[in-house]
Amino acid sequence: MNGDNTAAALRNRPLLKVSGLSVSFATDRGLVKAVRDVSFQVGRKEILAIVGESGSGKTVTLLSLLGLIDRRNGAVTGTVEFQGQNILQLSDRELRRLQGPGIALIPQDPMTAMTPVYTVGWQIAEQIREHETISTSSARRRAVELLGEVGLPDPCEIAGRYPHELSGGMRQRAMIAMALSCNPALLIADEPTTALDMTTQAQILNLLDRLRTEFGSSVILVSHSMGVVAELADKVAVMYAGRIVEQAATAPIFGSPNHPYTWGMLASIPPLSGKRPSRLSCIPGAPPSPGEIGDGCGFAPRCQFRLVICDTAPPSIAKDGHISLCHLDPAELPALRDVVLGAKAVSP
């Protein structure tokens, strides 16, 4: 009976649990915090989307999960539990064993992520051989199979090509094949549809959605596109100035968001029906650099509802799994949200 309870507890435990994660870098101007007290969870076979403008800390957060922050000038604090193990305490050698079968990364730019002097098939096979006891020929066959599984035509021929001989969409699929080569429990996709045409974007997103059903993987998806997030994600974390300012299931984020930054992002989406606006809404100003962020709300300088108290650290307001960092009175949020969004605050 105890064994059954233990197995059930393991199944119900989040695959990934991040608590109080902070990342700092030593610069000429002193220590700069790029990520501040970030916490989130990813369940098994779940897709979590992290959204926000460039410079909000999304990529740094994900690189820290993989142990890819240079320890010579970067410091990572907090707890990152993957399958119950705090991976921030692992050695470099232990992290390398984890990368691949445990956590795999689809980087933002597949052209610079792949080695230009080796063929695509060789690089995928090398990844497999690094983590499995397998012959060179078997690894090569598996690489060809993976290229076919991600939808590339004539995978045997593609395996013999160099990265520069593939289009952007084909390189992206090849990177996904490499990430899947060791059947990872968690796949991190950093802007996987950047610079791709709409048709290829749809194919890549459909492929990511298949991962949890066919491979049983969980996915962390980084994206600027709220449309992509609405279509694919189970949960959404909105990131700004190194902090997660709001997180919830996808429907509440789109139907009843609580943070002014989330309102601004949703307001900038073109309407699908009704009168065509003469000009799209936008958030005034620009995101701050990490060195300019104080202890107060990082979004305050761009927020039309700014209060004097916003110069102090915002409280965390949680209700029914919907968490936001904001000084605004929760009772006033619906009225203020309507000022920005109006009829746009609807379920995806």
Disulfide bonds with the S-S distance in Angstrom:
none
